[in-house]
Amino acid sequence: MDFSPIVVSSRAPLAPRNEAFSPRPDFQYYRTVATKTVPKPKLQLLHSEKLAKLPWLIHAFSTRHGGVSRPYGGNALNLGFTKQDTHAAVERNRALFLKKLGITNARTLITLRQIHSDLIHRVESPPEHSLSGDGLITNTSGLLLAILTADCLPIMVVDKKKRAIGVFHAGWRGTVKRIVEKGVGEMQRYFGSDARNMIAAIGPGVQTCCYQVGEEVRQKFEAQFAYAAELFREVKESDPVREKYPMLFLSARAPGHSELPVNLFLNLVEANRRQLIDAGVPAKNIDASSPCTACHTDLLFSHRAEKSITGRLMALAAKRRKNSAHGASRG
Ligand SMILES: [Zn+2]
């Protein structure tokens, strides 16, 4: 047996790059230098440009790289307690993730038992019992608010004047229940926030390119939103025979009366962007440019693309503690 993994001599041709994956300059693909080990991708985080401008805020969206988990290929940074992974690996990954953000203890990390609801909790200290719900808001420094996802959208909302923060979990169910719209409302109620001072970031999730849904989902949106039609895209299933021999079918049926099945795709990012705008958040303050999880399983976890065997990404936001060299922590 040959255990040497990838040994590429300096004269060997480049391994063909899979064009389905989007290459990133800071990403380690095979190199032409001689090596006996596959380089471990470093822990890599995504940030919103708009949120990064706030010095009092710590925020990040994790990627799959730079952890110690084994079940999802390589050294995965799985941050949720999944069936396949060990508790110890997840705890270690969480510590690595926080360390990368300059946070040295995880005692104030607050996660939820996420249930696709519109339940939002205002927190002033780490809760004694685990909370069920899909939103967390606070204006207390040092609390690390976290949402776990693998296709659903993690959404951060920040009031730059009152220095209040909110994190929300929005799949299609939570979106139909208007979780993010309600989240803005709760921040106004508790913190006296003005939506015009809010900045929002919609993190990585499954996008309209990959988010196929059933007709029943469209009906639920149509019952709730006047703009529902704009959130769905219909794609006729392609038929290779018809594409190859269009003349054969020309007279068989009038155009637009194809019997080919129609696939329906939901734009969940746009749905949540519209809710933020309806709630009063200026469009220019909304960052909605995150990559699609299902398109980028080289970088992110995707429940759909990886057929449920996948890890969890974490979206984390916190108000920096004053007088602390370690950001949100006291060391
Ligand atoms: Zn996609």
Boltz pocket constraint, residues with backbone or C-beta under 6 A from the ligand:
constraints:
  - pocket:
      binder: B
      contacts: [[A, 206], [A, 207], [A, 208], [A, 209], [A, 210], [A, 211], [A, 292], [A, 293], [A, 294], [A, 295]]
      max_distance: 6.0
